[in-house]
Amino acid sequence: MSKQTPIRRTTVPQIAARKGGEPIVSLTSYHAHTAAIVDNYADFILVGDSLGMVMHGMESTVGVPLDLMIMHGKAVVRGTKKALIVVDMPFGSYEESPSVAFRNAAKIMKETGCGAVKLEGGKRMAETIHFLVERGIPVMAHIGLTPQSSHVMGGFKTQGRDEAGWDAIIEDAKAVAEAGAFSVVVEGVVEPLAAKITKSCPIPTIGIGASADCDGQILVLEDMLGLNEWTPKFVKVYGDLGPAIERAVAAYADDVKSRAFPSEDEVYR
Ligand code: KIV
């Protein structure tokens, strides 16, 4: 009988237990290679449907198909050993009914080997979150700016600028926690509101363009690496991958043009 080394990944209860504790570190990743690097530092890695825009040049996340999420989810699971892997449920794969959501969430979990799924929506998704969690699917919720609803919201707009809208977003956080979500992404919400949600919500809040007071933070990896031409204002850019790749490609092109390549003799000697 073969003996397998157990892989000890961060678990869903371990993330849930970090409420009010050591800040949770998370990033997105869409492929095995970057995921292997992120795995050394992140508590969880999100295979976000932002991959549609970041990797596939789409204008929004609305067009991202389920199979694409599964393909990238598999790659990230294969490239990692430690972090909890959360895969986004794409637009159209869960809103129709709790049973449609279950079928697609189960497919994501079975085919990728991820540990949890994420879906967008607060109060309106509470019944579905409860249905999934009761049936063994851990759910991370996502409230505030929910990119899959950008057509309804009129673009990617910060939420809660008008204090009159605060209660609805606070209610969303409460509803997803009561439904059994183990954590909630709070995206694009004014700072004092995100801090207030974090104080009142019993599950960890993961901020993105929200507040340093959240229980954890997430960024899109390519944004913080400086790979994208445009990054949202709130993103602190830690790398200069875009210019670095450009320099490398330009140097390669120069070498090709000036025939500055090692000869076959040198390579295979
Ligand atoms: O799709 C994504 O990358 C996300 C994060 C921005 C939270 O949902």
Boltz pocket constraint, residues with backbone or C-beta under 6 A from the ligand:
constraints:
  - pocket:
      binder: B
      contacts: [[A, 28], [A, 46], [A, 47], [A, 48], [A, 49], [A, 50], [A, 51], [A, 88], [A, 142], [A, 185], [A, 187], [A, 208], [A, 218], [A, 219], [A, 220]]
      max_distance: 6.0
